[in-house]
Structure formats: structure tokens, C-alpha cells
Amino acid sequence: MQPHYQLVFDLSQKSFRWWFPSIGILFVLLGVILIWYGKHARWRRIYLVFPWVIVVFSATWSTIAYVALHGSYVRAQYAYRSGRYSIIEGQVENFRAMPYEGHSEECFTIRSHSFCYSDYVMMPGFNQTSSHGGPIKQNLKVRLAYIGNTILRLEIERPLPN
């Protein structure tokens, strides 16, 4: 009898996490406000250097973060929609849970293929660790669609109801 799997994660249902690169925009706004205030308060030019550094650094950081994160998200979505991924099925082995506080990744293997992820690392695929309510556990039978180390779809074996 074929195993029955329950869908737990599907990349097509995960939206892009735009909020992370947007954090830098808040600092850009802070810098612009400081520059505006400094000019109206007639600050000496030397005091306006720091707000300009904030604006340039924050805008650069936000742009790089957006391009990198959005690029990996779009590539993963494209691969998933076009069927350019691998599927692996088996039992979770060598499970190493991430501590609740973070500071390491959660990792496991299925038939010698390793997967690692973290709640604290922005990535396009599955990344919910067991310490924060994630479903992966030692000896659990799963079926994954993946590219490299990125889990695009996660299904967990469930017994059929009688």
C-alpha cells in the first residue's frame, strides 16, 4: 500500500518577505529627517556628514538585501513552477534541532542528502524549526521537493484513517 502524505509546506503559498529589506528604508527616512532638520537649524556642515552616511549606507544595504533575497525567491519560485527540482522520500536521520534562541541551524539527512535551515535566516524555502513549532523530527517519514538545500515542498507521512 502506498504511503499517505499530508502537505505541510508549499513554496507557492509563501510570499516574498519584503519587510526585511524595508528595515533599511526606515533608516534612510531617519537620515533624511536629520539632514532636513540640520539644514533648517543651520548645523555646521561637519554635523551633516553623519546623516548622509546613514542615508547612503541604509539605501545601499536595502538595495543589496532586496536584490539578493528577491532574486533567490524568484529563482526558487520559477524552479518550482517549471518542475526543475528533485524529489526525495525517506526517513529523517541525523536530526539536529536548532535551539530556541537560534545560534545554529536545524539539520537532517534523508538518504545521505543533507538539509539545513533556520528561522533566523531569510531563505525562500521551508525554514520553520522544531523549536518554533516545525514538524521535522527524528525518524519521521517525509517526501520533499528541493533544489540544493532549499526545501520547496514538504509532505509528512500520515496513517490513513480507518
Summary of the structure (lengths in Angstrom):
residues: 162
radius of gyration: 21.9
end to end distance: 13.8
largest distance: 79.5
contacts: 429
relative contact order: 0.19
helix: 40%
strand: 27%
